[in-house]
Amino acid sequence: MGAKRGLGAVALVFALGAWGGPAHARFTCPVTGGDLVFGQEAKVNSLDQHASSTISTRNIAMHVFEALMTRSEDNEPILELAERLETSDDGKVHKFTLRKGIVFHNGKPLTSKDVVASFNRYAKVGIERVILNNVESWEAPDEHTFVIRMKVAQPTFIEDLSSFSVPIVITPAENTEAPPLKMEPIGTGPFQFVEFVPDSHVKLKRFDGYKPNPAYSDRTGFGGYKLACLDSVTFRIVTEPGARVAGLETGELHAVEDVPQASVERLKKDPNIRIVPYEYFWIHIATPNFAKPPTDNPLVRRAIQIALDMDEIMEAATDGAYKMDFGFQQPGRRAHTDRGKEFFNVKDPGKAKELLKQAGYKGEELVLLTNKDYTSMYNAALVMAEQLKAIGMNVRLEVQDWPATIATRDKNHDAWNYHFTGWGTNTALGYLAVFKFLARPKPIYNFKNPDDTDKVFDALYEEMISRPTLEQRLDAFARLQYRVMENGLALPFGWLTKNQAVRANVKNFVPFRIPRMYNVWMEK
């Protein structure tokens, strides 16, 4: 499979078919059956992948939906619902040929009309629709062909399109008129939706009509050859860490998303449990609201940066399961840079007080929007609040459940100043994806209107996605990271290590950006 020169292909596209070809024996399920119960730490606001960027949504929805492209195990772009991609010599036309014989969970065959309708919806409500800014048009010349035409050649477009942060998943055309967060979970994935009981669980079952990708022999990343060995998977919402540990020990839960560091050593001694840690899972971070005083003032944001002791915050948030490495790419990656480090973990309350005075701060309330679903976010907010009170700031914690914080962040810009979250999927996707949430046309983090966006940021972002060579793009990313830190556009604390765990009878569970339940089986 993969791209061919036909129309001429940009260099990135040649890698698309490089994993797990038919020369190897294809994966088969050693055992089938069973209902795996997964203990998920956060509530779910929706299964609408176009309109939700939350990890809790992604954990479930990526078993249901698929896209034209996704990422491999080593985070390279690969084809998923498409079997071929051809790109014109001038880089302005991308032609996808769809795999044949794919059906949706409602029994309808997949055609390019469904792809067009899904792209149309994403252009209206997709959280990361910025990736379509440079697209002139898309069309379906026949039922198995989908063509994207660019305004100008963009060497990073295919990498953007393969993002699994908020992917352009394909759903039946008649499903695409749904408003944001209301789209029915009908996809083409190996599992199909059964029920969603808010604050309790989401249940999926094996989709017997699923057609694995024959170009691969096994799963790779979110693509490849995927099989549902399990009869069903129940994602049970278990927000209290102790309850997840207890459920894992009793066998009520077969796998859990997060085990507190304080319980890890004890659980390692249990032969019925396997700990599967994932280092550099996300950057613990707080994102500022630029529309609400006092964080509309860059000097106030700078003062807050300078005051904070990130070691104290991360120790409290993670019980020591963290890396105090600076940068929006983890060490060892080609895009890792320490540009902007001078603004990080300064721990200078005296200088912070001086900056607050210069800013004209007069005790305005600073609202920290956090949640208890993700205990580490709540603990980080508690410590940050105390550190800022120590420099004379008037701080209030606003504690909601995780879906409510997302709704407040997006819809009520008068209710908060910092939102506590984790940047994991976007950082894992590489340098292009890291700052997408700050990019136009709709910055999530609430620039007051299009004219108030940070124009230096905008220019650097455009340079990063459009420069012709990798070296130029990486240089733009380094300068963009500096600008984010210099102007307080984001407030990183450190990197969290995620301790996932499974019962010993759960086989072939390998930690990744979401808990993948395909190609996983349970021994009796």
N, C-alpha and C positions, 0 to 999 in steps of 0.2 A: 504494500500500500504506500501512501505518501504522495508527495508532489512529484510532478514530472516537468520537464522543460517545456513541452508543448507550447504554451503561451510565453514561456520564459519564466524563471522562478528566482525570487530573491533568496539570498543565502540561507536565511533562517529556516525557510520552508524545507530545505533538503533534509533536516533532522527529523521530520514529522513521522517517518515510518521506521525508525531505527530500533524499536524495542520489541522483543519477543515475537519473532516471525514464526511461520508455520513449520519451520525446520525442527522445532522443539515439540515434545508431546504436550498437548493442551491439558490444562488443569481439569480434573474431574473431582467431584465431591466424594471424599472417602466415606462420609456418612451424610445422610439427609434427614431432615426432621428436627423438631424441637422448637420451643419458643424461648429465645434468648432475651433476658430482661436486663436492660442497660440502665444504670443509675446516672442520670444526667443532672448536673448541678444547677442549671438555670431554667427558668420558665421560658416558654415559647410564645412569641407574639403573633406569628403567622408562619405558614409554610410557603408563602409567596416569595420565591427566590428573586424575582425582579425587584421587589420593593422592601426586602429585609436584608440587612447586612450583618445580623447577629450570628454568633457562633451557634447558639442554641437552635436557630432555624437551620443553619447549614448542616449541622450534625445529622438531621433527619432528612431534609429535602434533597440532599445530594444522593440519596438512595432511590429517590422517586424520579427525579428529573435528569436529563442529559442535555448536552449542548453540541454545537457543531465541532467544537474543539475543547480540550481540557489540558491538564498537565500530567506528565509522567512522574515516576517515583523520584527522579532527580530534577523535577521541576522544569522540564523542557516541554514546549508546546507539542501536542499530538492531536490527531484527528479522533473524533468520537462518533457522532452521527454521520459525519461525512467520511467517504472512503477515498476521496481525492481532492487535492487543492492545487490549482494552477494559478500562477500570478503572471501578469503581462510584463513584458520587458521594461516598460516605464514605471512599473510598480503601482499603477493606478487601478487595476482591475484584478479582483480576486474571485475565481470561479470555483465553487464547491459542488462536487457531485455527491449526492446523498447515497448512503447504503440502502439497498433495496430489501423489502420484506419486513421492515420495522413497523410495529403497530403500537399505538398508545394503549394505556391501561383500559380505555373504554372500547377497545377493539377497532378503532379507526386507523387505517394505514397512514403513516407519515408521508407527507408530500412537501414540496417546496413552498406551497401556499401557507402551510402552517409555520414555516420558517419566516416568511415575509410578515405574517401577522404577529409572530412573537417579537420580531425586531421592531415592528411598528409600536407595539405596546411598550417595549423597553425604552424606546426613544422618548416616550411620554412620561413614564413613571420609574424607570430604572435608576437606582441610586447612583450607579457609575456610568450614566449615559454620556458623560464627558468623553468616553472612548469613541463615541460616534460623531464627535464634533467635526471631524475632517472627512466624513462620509458624504458623498454627493447624493447617492441613491442606492437602492437595492431592488432586485427584481427576480422573478421566477420564470425564465424562458420556457421551461418545461417542468413536469412534475418531480423530476429528480435533480434539477439544477438550480442553484441559488448563486446570484452574482452580486458582488459589492463593488461599487465604483467610488473611487476616492476623489476628493477635490484636488489634492496634490499627493504625490507619493509620500508615504510615511513608513520608514523602515521598522518602526516598532509596533505597527498595527496588529500584526498577527500575534505577537506576544501579548498585547492588550486583550485581544479577542479570546485568547485561551485562559484568561483569568478565571479562577474559581472563587474570587472574593464575593462578587455579586454577579454571577454568570448570566449570559443571555440564554437561559434554558428554553427549550422548545416545547410548546404545549399546543393542543389542538386550536385551530384558528378561532373556532366559536367560543373558546375559553378566554380569549385575549381582550375582551371588552370589560373585564372585571376591573373595578377601582383598585388602587393600591392596597395591598395586604389582604385582598378579598379573593384572589384568584384560586380556583379549585386546584388541588394538588393532583393533576392528571399529567403524567409524563410517560417516558419510554424506558425507565430504569428497571433494574432487576427486582425491585420491591415496589408494591403498590399500596396506596393509602387505604386504611381500614377505618380508623376513628381517631379523633382528637378530643380529649376531655381536658379543657383548660386547667392548668395548675396540677394536673394529675398525670396524664400520660398521652403518648401518641403511639398507635399501633400500626405496623406495616406487615404485609404478608408477601410471600413469594409471588412474583408475576409469572405465571406459567407460559405466557406468550412472549417472554423476553427473548431477544435474539442477540447472543454475545457477538462481539466483534471478532470475525474470523482472522483478522490480520495479526492477532496476538495469540500467545499461548497461556498467558496468565495476566492477572491484574497488574497494572502499573500506575501508581498515583491514583487518579480518579477515573482512569480509563482502562484500556486493555480488555482482556477476556474475563468477564465478570459472571459469576454464577451465584444464585441464591441457594445455598445448601440448607439453610434454616427454613422451617415452615413460616416463621414469623419473628419479628423483633419488636419488643415493646420498650420504648424509650420512656422510662418512668422518671418523673421530676422528683428529685431528692435533694433539696437545697441545703440540708443540714449535714456538714461533713461527718459527724459521728454516726448519723443514720446510714450514710453510704458505707462506712467501714463495717458497721454491724450487719448490714444487709449482705455485704460481700462475705463476711465470716460465716453467716448462717446458710448461705447459698440462696437466699431470697433474690439477690442480685447476682448475675453471672459476670458482669463487667461493670466498671465504674469509670466515670470521666476524670475524677480527681480524688486522690487520697492525701490527707494532710501529712506534711513531712513528719510530724510528731508520731504518726502511726506507722511509718514505713518500716522501721527496723523490726517492730513486732510482727508485722504482716509477712516480712521476708522469711520468718522462721516457720510459717504455716505452710506445710507441703501442699495444701489445697488451693493456694493463692500464688499468683505470679505478678510481680510488680514490673510495669513497663514504663520507665521514665522517658520523658521527651524534653531534652534541654532546649533552651531558647524558644520556648513555645510561644510566648508573646512578650511584647514590651508593655510593662505596666505603665499606664499613661493617664493623664487628665487633659482633656481638651477644653480650651477656653471659649467662652461666648463673647464675641466681639461686639455684640449689639446691646449688652447690658452693663451699665456702670457697676463696679469700677474697672472691670476687665476690658472695657473699651479703650482704656488708656494704656499704651505700650509701656510706660514707666511703671505702672502698677504691676503689670505682668512681669516685668524685669525684676522688680523688687521681690515678688513672690518666688521667682526662680532662684535668686541669690540667697534667700533666707533658708531654703529647704535643705535638710540633711537626708539625702536619698538612702543612705545605708540604714538609718533608723526606720525609715518608711518601709523599705523592702524587707528588713528583718521581721518587722511586725506583720507585714502582709503575707509572708511566705514561710515563716518559721525557719528561715535560712536557706530555702530552696530557690536561690536566685544567682544571677551573674551580674556583677556591677560593671558591665562593659558598656561603653558609650558608642552610640551610632544607631542609625535606623536600619542597618544591615548587620547581621551577626559577624563576629570575627571569622576570618577565613574565606568569606565571600569576596568576589572580585570587586563588588561595589562598596565594601566596607571602608569607611573614612571616619576620622575623628574631627573633621571640620565642625566648629561650633562647640567643641568640648569645653571651652573656657566659660560657657554659660551653664554648665552642668555640675550639680553637686558642689556648689560653691561654699555653702554652710557659713554665710557671713550675715548674721542678723543685724549687726551695726550698720553695714552698708545698705541693707534692705530698708532699715528705718530712714536713712538719709534719702533714698530714692522715693519712698512713700511721701516724705515731706515735699520733695521737689514736684511730685505728681499732684500735690494739693489734696491728698487723701484726707478725708475728714470723718472717718468712721463709718462710711457706707457699708451696708451689709454685703458680705461675700458668701454666696450660697454654693455649697459643695453638693452636687447631685450624685448620690451613690446608691448601692443596693446591697442586700444581704444574701442574694442568690449566689453571687461570687464573693465568698468571705474575704478573699484577698483584697478585693476592691474596697469593701467596707472598712477593713482594717487600715488600708492605706489612707483613706479619707479621714479616719479618726486621728491618725498621727499628724497628717498634714494640717488638720484644723488646729491642733494644739501648738504646732510650730508657728503657725501664722498668728494665733492669739498672742504668742510670746513677743511678737514685734508690734503689737497694738492693733491688729486687724479685728474687725467685728465679723466673726465667722459663724455660720449656721449650717448644719448638716441637714439635707433633705434626703430621706431614706425611703425608697420605693422598691417594688420588685423590679427585676431586670426589664421585662417588656415595658413597664410603665416609664422607666427612665429613658428608654429609647423614644417613646412617644413624647415625653416632656422635652427631651433634647431637640427633637425635630419640629415640634409644633408650638411650643410655649417658650419663646425666647426671652420672656420677662421673668422666668421662674428660676434661673440658675446662672452661675458664673463658670463653674468647672464641672465637666461630666467625666466620671471615672469609668475607664474601659480598658481593653487590652488590644494592642495592635499586633496580631499574630498572623492572620491569613495574608494581609497585605504585605507585611514584611517578608513572609515566606515566599511570596510570589516574585520577589525581586525588586530592584530599585525603582522600576517604572510604576509599580503599584502603590508604593509606600504613601505618597502624599496625594493620592487621587481624591480622598475625601475633602481635601482643602481646595480642590480645583474647581473652576467654573465649568458649566454654567450654573450649578447650584451647589455652592460649598455647604456641606452639612453643618459646619461649625459656625454658621450664622454671621457672616459678613452682612451688614445691615441691608445693603442693596448692591446691585452689580457695580455701581460706581465706587463703592467703598472697599472693593477687594484690594488686597495687597498687590500693587502693580509690579513690584520687583519679583514677588513670588510668581505671578502670572507669567512674566517674561521668561523666568528661569524654567518653569514647568514646560512651557512651549518649546524651549530650546532642548530640554531633556528628551522629549518624545519625538523630536523632528530632526535632530542633527544626524548626518549620514554615517558617522563612524561611532563605534562603541566607545572609544577613548573620549570623544567629544561629549557623548551622552553621560558617561560616568563623571566627567569633570563638571557638567551642569548639575548632576545629582549632588555632588559634594557642595557646590555653591548653594544649591537649594536647601540642603540640610542646614547649612550655616544660617541662611535667612530665616528658616523656621525657628531656630534657637535664638537668633539675634532679636527677633521681633516677638518672641513668646507665642508663636502660632500653635505650639503643642508643648506639653510638659511631661517628658519621659522620666520615669523613676528608676528603671532597671529591667532586666530580663528574668522572667519567671520560668522555673522548671516545673513541668506538669507531670505529676506522678499518676499515671493511669494504672489500672490493675484488672486482672481477669481471674476467674476460677480456673483451676488446672485442667478441667475437662473442656475448656474453650480453646480450640486449636486454630493456629494460623492467624491470630489477631496480632497485627503489627501496627504500632502507633503511627499516625500520620496527622494531617491537619484536621481531619475529622475521624471519628471511630468507624472505620470501614467494616461493614457487616457482610459484604459479599466475599466469596471464597473463604469464609469462616465456617467451621462446623463445631458441633458439640458431641463429644463422646458420651455414650450412655452411662 
